[in-house]
Amino acid sequence: MTSRAFDVGPTATTSGRYPSGAFRRRLLTVADALDRDLPWSAAPSAWAVLVSEVMLQQTSVARVEGPWRAFTERFASPRACADAQLSEVLTAWRGLGYPRRARDLHRSAQIMCERHDAEVPDTLAELMALPGVGPYTARAVLVFGFSQPAAVVDTNVARVLARCVEARRLTAREAQRVADELVDVRQPTRFNQAMIDLGAQFCRATPRCEHCPMRSSCRWRRRGGEDPAHGSAGVSRAQKPFEGSARQARGRLLARLAEGPLSESASRALLSNDPVVATALLGALLREGLVSRRARRVVLGN
């Protein structure tokens, strides 16, 4: 990414902590320059926001952009998704990994049709009652789908909070409390997006402090010492290698089943050369409802 020149603005207090009001004002001042112009930034509905947030769970932005457009065109509303077969939704999810997310999104759409007039609910409790929707995803839908004054804490925001704001490791509860105190209630969408963009572009796993537009406000930069983001709640850790993993084997079978049914023996062979491992993986997929048995064959969905 090409670095931008920023006016660093006012400095932190003598105690090292940036006043929350000054932090909000400074962040909003640089928000436009931080904006990554992602396709879901102007999502047409809370449903489109929910789809983007579920897709972005454990998946990079670059991998989500194309599938999100295709998915929201094909399933433009909770009703359209709920009325589709699970196999259709899983097929549309191909390439994103973690297919349980697609299953949960399909079930969530059905619940919306059953309980919420085929609309995405707009309260934290109702959103968190949906399958696969946790605290971050629920708050993100409130902010980006309904412009409610909530604070989101993803791995990018968690790094900003631990370094810039607190200069210490934070528990999940502490990180959420600090974020709630910081959020701009008049412009929650813009503020939250700026926090995410700041973490994604500057306050990264390996921080780019020398170019950061908020460097004069960073408590950790003033204090020095060990990086407080390491070990803080919400900060992601490296995943296990995909190559040779159970995730890869499961994805391989699901991709093949999108083309048509297979015998159980062929399904096991795709999963693993070890019959014990293959049987265990197939059993897990059956229990999760991602595949089912029909006429002694394995099919996608239930």
Secondary structure, 3 states (H helix, E strand, C coil): CCCCCCCCCCCCCCCCCCCHHHHHHHHHHHHHHHCCCCHHHHCCCHHHHHHHHHHCCCCCHHHHHHHHHHHHHHCCCHHHHHHCCHHHHHHHCCCCCCCHHHHHHHHHHHHHHHHCCCCCCCCHHHHHCCCCCCHHHHHHHHHHHHCCCCCCCCHHHHHHHHHHHHCCCCCHHHHHHHHHHHCCCCCHHHHHHHHHHHHHHCCCCCCCHHHCCCHHHCHHHHHCCCCCCCCCCCCCCCCCCCCCCHHHHHHHHHHHHCCCCEEHHHHHHHHCCCHHHHHHHHHHHHHCCCEEEECCEEEECC
